[in-house]
Amino acid sequence: MNNYARFPVEFVRGEGARLWDSEGNEYLDFLAGISVCNAGHCHPRVVAAVEAQARALMHVSNLYFNRPMVELAERLTGRSLGGRVYFANSGAEANEAALKLVRKARPRGEIVVLHGGFHGRTYGALSATFQESKQAPFAPLVPGFVAVPRDPAALDAAVHDGTAAVLLEPIQGETGVNVLSPELLAVARAACDRVGAALLFDEVQTGMGRTGTLWAYEATGVVPDAITVAKALGGGLPIGALISGERLADVLAPGDHGSTFAGGPVVAAAAHAALDVLDDPALLARVRELGTRLAESLRELPGVVAVRGRGLMIAADVDRSAPDVVARALHEQRLVINATGPQTLRFLPPLVIEQRHVDDAIGRLAPLVS
């Protein structure tokens, strides 16, 4: 169907931060499948894990246990909030599970979301995504969502005894890498605690090391009641997860929610391998270091008017059409990036890149924005 605005390029092979198209051209990838290939394209550990598991067992359904899933749940909770995990197939599905979780915990309660947020395109997730262009064609939406500006006072005023949860991205990715202020996050936590609501962090794009810590919330000083993750969790394969703290761990009962494919042994094995690569203190330190280098280098380019982000999740506002820059970068410079607005470029390179890749990307971009 005609729902994707695709570029006329067919990629056929990937390795690390490089891609090759069907005509043999090599590209430098600074998008990573929109923050999916954080471990790089076809990382050998991920490939080996998938191959081994595919030979042993590919699917049994959630009527039974499989060891990769159980061990992955233990690993994720142990490395985050200490509760339980619901596995899904995507970020939108993880967010749908989170919405059902908090609605069951506090029936009929409102869910407060922020302007500029993006939580997915399924109906619940779309209803939580306060963007007119995305919502209008599909109205009426799911009721019970209250959208407020990215302002601490407005958020605090919106939370009351009838609030089930506040759902936000610690860094809003799809609307231009807007880093939420520490004050806003602290107010969200305090407001939820005041009325007994849940605080949900959508870490679908920020998770798995993207911002220089395994989860973005670790650098904020604010601990949510649950997080949703996906994208990079599977090293390139589709898997999502809702990870709760102890407070919400036992809300769902058998039959409340489910998925045929979620938590399958192959994607769980891939996720283990991706975690092996990305949950590494040395790699995470390099993400912070290279993110600083990328941001500083972007600020030095003549056509760049603003840069923001954290780690290797960075946006640059330019003084010209960002979609035009993206198209020229792809066709003229073999550089893969994307635009999140009329004048905003987004950079989400694989986290296994080196300094030479950052410098190469800047060199390819420079003639397009100067």
C-alpha positions as CSV (number, residue, x, y, z in Angstrom):
1,M,0.0,0.0,0.0
2,N,1.0,3.6,-0.5
3,N,1.7,4.4,3.1
4,Y,5.5,4.9,2.9
5,A,7.4,7.7,1.1
6,R,10.3,5.5,0.1
7,F,13.5,6.6,-1.6
8,P,14.3,4.8,-4.9
9,V,17.1,2.8,-3.3
10,E,17.2,-0.9,-2.6
11,F,19.6,-2.0,0.2
12,V,20.8,-5.5,-0.1
13,R,23.6,-5.8,2.5
14,G,24.8,-4.2,5.7
15,E,27.9,-4.5,7.9
16,G,28.5,-2.3,11.0
17,A,27.8,1.3,9.9
18,R,27.8,0.5,6.2
19,L,25.1,-0.4,3.7
20,W,25.3,-1.5,0.0
21,D,22.5,-1.0,-2.5
22,S,21.5,-3.3,-5.4
23,E,23.9,-1.4,-7.8
24,G,26.9,-2.0,-5.5
25,N,27.1,1.5,-4.1
26,E,28.4,1.8,-0.5
27,Y,26.7,4.1,2.1
28,L,27.6,5.4,5.5
29,D,24.5,4.8,7.7
30,F,23.7,7.4,10.3
31,L,20.1,6.4,10.8
32,A,20.5,2.7,11.8
33,G,17.1,1.7,10.6
34,I,15.7,4.5,12.8
35,S,17.6,3.5,15.9
36,V,17.1,-0.2,15.4
37,C,20.6,-1.4,14.4
38,N,22.3,0.1,17.5
39,A,24.7,-2.9,17.5
40,G,25.4,-2.2,13.8
41,H,24.1,-4.1,10.7
42,C,24.5,-7.9,11.0
43,H,26.6,-7.9,14.1
44,P,28.3,-11.3,14.2
45,R,27.1,-12.1,17.8
46,V,23.5,-11.3,16.8
47,V,23.7,-13.3,13.6
48,A,25.3,-16.3,15.4
49,A,22.6,-16.2,18.1
50,V,19.8,-16.1,15.6
51,E,21.3,-18.9,13.5
52,A,21.8,-21.2,16.5
53,Q,18.3,-20.6,17.9
54,A,16.6,-21.0,14.5
55,R,18.2,-24.5,14.2
56,A,16.9,-25.5,17.7
57,L,13.4,-23.9,18.1
58,M,11.6,-21.1,16.3
59,H,8.1,-20.9,17.8
60,V,6.0,-22.6,20.5
61,S,3.4,-19.8,21.4
62,N,2.9,-18.3,24.8
63,L,1.0,-21.3,26.1
64,Y,4.4,-22.6,27.1
65,F,7.8,-21.3,28.4
66,N,10.9,-21.0,26.3
67,R,14.3,-20.4,28.0
68,P,15.5,-17.5,25.9
69,M,12.3,-15.5,26.8
70,V,12.4,-16.3,30.5
71,E,16.1,-15.4,30.8
72,L,15.6,-12.2,28.8
73,A,12.8,-11.2,31.1
74,E,15.1,-11.8,34.1
75,R,17.9,-9.9,32.5
76,L,15.7,-6.9,31.6
77,T,14.1,-6.5,35.0
78,G,17.4,-7.0,36.7
79,R,19.0,-4.3,34.6
80,S,16.1,-1.8,35.1
81,L,13.0,-1.6,37.3
82,G,12.9,-5.0,39.0
83,G,9.3,-6.0,38.2
84,R,8.0,-8.0,35.4
85,V,8.1,-8.0,31.5
86,Y,5.4,-8.2,28.9
87,F,6.9,-9.0,25.5
88,A,5.5,-7.5,22.3
89,N,6.6,-7.3,18.6
90,S,7.1,-3.5,18.3
91,G,7.2,-0.2,20.2
92,A,3.6,0.6,19.4
93,E,2.5,-2.8,20.8
94,A,4.6,-2.3,23.9
95,N,2.9,1.1,24.4
96,E,-0.6,-0.5,23.9
97,A,0.3,-3.0,26.7
98,A,1.4,-0.1,28.9
99,L,-1.9,1.8,28.3
100,K,-3.9,-1.3,29.2
101,L,-1.8,-1.9,32.3
102,V,-2.3,1.5,33.8
103,R,-6.0,1.6,32.8
104,K,-6.5,-1.7,34.7
105,A,-4.6,-0.5,37.6
106,R,-6.8,2.6,37.8
107,P,-10.0,2.0,35.8
108,R,-11.3,4.8,33.7
109,G,-8.4,7.1,34.6
110,E,-7.1,9.7,32.2
111,I,-3.7,9.4,30.7
112,V,-1.7,12.6,30.4
113,V,0.7,13.0,27.4
114,L,2.8,15.8,26.1
115,H,2.7,17.9,23.0
116,G,5.4,16.7,20.6
117,G,5.3,13.1,21.8
118,F,5.1,10.1,19.5
119,H,4.1,6.7,20.8
120,G,3.1,4.7,17.7
121,R,0.4,4.4,15.1
122,T,-2.0,1.8,16.5
123,Y,-5.2,3.3,17.9
124,G,-4.2,3.6,21.6
125,A,-0.7,4.7,20.8
126,L,-2.0,7.1,18.2
127,S,-4.5,8.6,20.6
128,A,-1.5,9.3,22.9
129,T,0.3,11.0,20.1
130,F,-0.9,14.6,20.1
131,Q,-0.1,15.5,16.5
132,E,-3.0,16.8,14.3
133,S,-1.6,15.5,11.0
134,K,-1.3,11.9,12.3
135,Q,-4.6,11.8,14.3
136,A,-7.1,13.7,12.1
137,P,-7.5,11.1,9.3
138,F,-8.4,8.4,11.9
139,A,-10.8,10.2,14.2
140,P,-12.6,9.4,16.4
141,L,-9.7,8.3,18.6
142,V,-9.6,6.4,21.9
143,P,-11.0,8.8,24.6
144,G,-9.3,9.6,27.9
145,F,-6.1,11.2,26.8
146,V,-5.1,14.7,27.9
147,A,-2.3,16.5,26.1
148,V,-0.4,19.3,27.7
149,P,2.6,21.5,26.6
150,R,6.1,20.6,27.6
151,D,5.8,22.9,30.6
152,P,6.1,21.7,34.3
153,A,3.3,23.9,35.6
154,A,0.9,22.7,32.8
155,L,1.8,19.1,33.5
156,D,1.4,19.4,37.2
157,A,-2.0,21.1,36.8
158,A,-3.3,18.3,34.5
159,V,-2.6,15.5,37.0
160,H,-5.4,14.9,39.5
161,D,-7.2,12.1,41.4
162,G,-8.7,10.8,38.1
163,T,-5.4,10.4,36.4
164,A,-4.2,6.9,35.7
165,A,-0.8,7.7,34.3
166,V,1.6,10.2,32.7
167,L,3.2,8.8,29.5
168,L,6.2,10.6,28.0
169,E,9.4,10.1,26.1
170,P,12.4,11.4,28.1
171,I,13.7,12.6,24.7
172,Q,11.1,13.1,22.0
173,G,12.5,11.5,18.9
174,E,10.1,11.8,16.0
175,T,9.4,15.5,16.5
176,G,13.0,16.6,16.5
177,V,15.0,15.2,19.4
178,N,13.5,17.4,22.1
179,V,15.2,16.7,25.4
180,L,12.7,17.1,28.3
181,S,14.0,19.2,31.1
182,P,15.0,17.7,34.5
183,E,12.4,19.9,36.1
184,L,9.6,18.6,33.9
185,L,10.6,15.0,34.6
186,A,10.8,15.7,38.4
187,V,7.4,17.4,38.3
188,A,5.9,14.4,36.5
189,R,7.2,12.0,39.1
190,A,6.0,14.2,42.0
191,A,2.6,14.7,40.4
192,C,2.1,11.0,39.9
193,D,3.2,10.2,43.5
194,R,0.8,12.9,44.8
195,V,-2.3,11.2,43.3
196,G,-1.2,7.6,43.0
197,A,-0.9,7.6,39.2
198,A,1.8,5.7,37.3
199,L,4.7,7.3,35.5
200,L,5.5,5.6,32.1
201,F,8.6,6.4,30.1
202,D,8.5,5.5,26.4
203,E,12.1,4.4,25.8
204,V,11.4,2.8,22.4
205,Q,13.9,5.1,20.7
206,T,16.1,6.2,23.7
207,G,16.7,2.8,25.0
208,M,19.4,0.2,24.4
209,G,22.3,2.7,24.9
210,R,21.2,5.3,22.4
211,T,21.7,8.2,24.8
212,G,24.9,7.0,26.5
213,T,23.3,4.9,29.2
214,L,21.4,1.7,28.7
215,W,18.1,3.4,29.4
216,A,17.7,7.2,29.2
217,Y,16.0,7.4,32.5
218,E,19.2,6.4,34.3
219,A,20.7,9.8,33.5
220,T,17.7,11.8,34.6
221,G,17.5,11.1,38.3
222,V,13.8,10.1,37.9
223,V,12.7,6.5,38.1
224,P,9.5,5.6,36.3
225,D,7.0,2.9,37.2
226,A,7.4,1.2,33.8
227,I,9.3,1.7,30.6
228,T,8.5,0.5,27.1
229,V,11.4,-0.6,24.8
230,A,11.7,-2.0,21.3
231,K,13.7,-0.9,18.2
232,A,17.3,-1.8,19.1
233,L,16.3,-4.5,21.6
234,G,16.4,-7.3,19.0
235,G,19.6,-6.2,17.2
236,G,17.6,-5.9,14.0
237,L,14.7,-8.3,14.6
238,P,11.3,-7.2,15.8
239,I,10.7,-7.3,19.5
240,G,9.3,-4.9,22.1
241,A,8.8,-5.1,25.8
242,L,6.9,-3.4,28.6
243,I,9.1,-3.5,31.7
244,S,7.5,-2.7,35.0
245,G,8.6,-1.9,38.5
246,E,7.3,-3.9,41.4
247,R,4.2,-1.6,41.9
248,L,2.7,-2.6,38.5
249,A,4.2,-6.1,38.3
250,D,1.0,-8.1,39.2
251,V,-1.7,-5.9,37.6
252,L,-2.3,-8.1,34.5
253,A,-4.0,-11.5,34.9
254,P,-4.2,-14.4,32.4
255,G,-6.3,-13.3,29.4
256,D,-5.8,-9.6,30.0
257,H,-3.4,-9.2,27.0
258,G,-1.4,-11.3,24.7
259,S,0.3,-11.8,21.4
260,T,1.0,-14.9,19.2
261,F,4.6,-14.2,18.3
262,A,5.8,-12.0,21.3
263,G,8.8,-13.3,23.2
264,G,9.6,-16.0,20.7
265,P,12.9,-17.9,21.1
266,V,14.6,-16.5,18.0
267,V,14.0,-12.8,18.8
268,A,14.8,-13.4,22.4
269,A,18.1,-14.9,21.5
270,A,18.8,-11.9,19.3
271,A,18.0,-9.6,22.1
272,H,20.4,-11.4,24.4
273,A,23.2,-10.9,21.9
274,A,22.3,-7.2,21.4
275,L,22.4,-6.7,25.1
276,D,25.8,-8.4,25.2
277,V,27.1,-5.8,22.7
278,L,25.3,-2.7,24.0
279,D,25.2,-3.1,27.8
280,D,29.0,-2.5,27.9
281,P,30.4,0.4,30.0
282,A,33.2,1.1,27.5
283,L,30.7,1.3,24.6
284,L,28.3,3.5,26.5
285,A,31.2,5.9,27.4
286,R,32.2,6.0,23.7
287,V,28.6,6.8,22.8
288,R,28.8,9.8,25.1
289,E,32.2,10.9,23.8
290,L,31.3,10.5,20.1
291,G,27.9,12.2,20.6
292,T,29.7,15.2,22.0
293,R,32.1,15.2,19.0
294,L,29.2,14.9,16.5
295,A,27.2,17.7,18.1
296,E,30.2,20.0,18.3
297,S,31.1,19.2,14.7
298,L,27.6,19.9,13.5
299,R,27.6,23.3,15.3
300,E,30.6,24.3,13.3
301,L,28.8,23.9,9.9
302,P,27.7,27.2,8.4
303,G,24.1,26.2,7.6
304,V,23.4,24.6,11.0
305,V,21.5,27.0,13.3
306,A,20.9,24.7,16.4
307,V,21.9,21.3,17.7
308,R,20.4,19.3,20.5
309,G,20.3,15.7,21.8
310,R,22.1,13.3,24.1
311,G,24.6,10.6,23.3
312,L,24.2,9.5,19.7
313,M,20.6,10.8,19.4
314,I,21.1,14.2,17.8
315,A,19.1,16.7,15.8
316,A,20.4,19.7,13.8
317,D,18.2,22.5,12.6
318,V,19.4,23.9,9.3
319,D,18.7,27.1,7.4
320,R,17.3,25.3,4.4
321,S,14.9,22.4,3.5
322,A,15.9,19.4,5.6
323,P,14.1,16.9,3.3
324,D,16.2,18.3,0.4
325,V,19.4,17.9,2.4
326,V,18.4,14.3,3.2
327,A,17.7,13.4,-0.4
328,R,21.0,15.0,-1.6
329,A,22.9,13.3,1.2
330,L,21.6,9.9,0.1
331,H,22.1,10.4,-3.7
332,E,25.2,12.6,-3.8
333,Q,27.1,11.7,-0.7
334,R,25.9,8.1,0.1
335,L,25.1,9.3,3.6
336,V,21.9,7.9,5.3
337,I,20.1,10.4,7.6
338,N,16.5,11.6,7.9
339,A,14.4,14.7,8.5
340,T,11.9,15.0,11.4
341,G,10.6,18.4,10.2
342,P,10.9,21.0,7.5
343,Q,14.3,22.2,8.8
344,T,15.4,19.4,11.2
345,L,17.9,16.7,10.4
346,R,18.2,13.6,12.7
347,F,21.3,11.5,13.4
348,L,21.0,8.0,14.9
349,P,24.1,6.2,13.9
350,P,24.9,2.6,15.0
351,L,26.5,2.8,18.5
352,V,29.5,0.7,17.3
353,I,30.8,3.6,15.2
354,E,34.3,5.1,15.7
355,Q,35.6,8.7,15.5
356,R,36.5,8.2,11.8
357,H,32.8,7.6,11.0
358,V,31.7,10.8,12.7
359,D,34.3,12.8,10.8
360,D,33.4,11.1,7.6
361,A,29.7,11.9,8.1
362,I,30.5,15.5,8.8
363,G,32.7,15.7,5.7
364,R,29.8,14.3,3.5
365,L,27.2,16.6,5.1
366,A,29.3,19.8,5.0
367,P,28.9,20.7,1.2
368,L,25.1,20.2,1.5
369,V,24.6,22.8,4.3
370,S,27.3,25.3,3.6
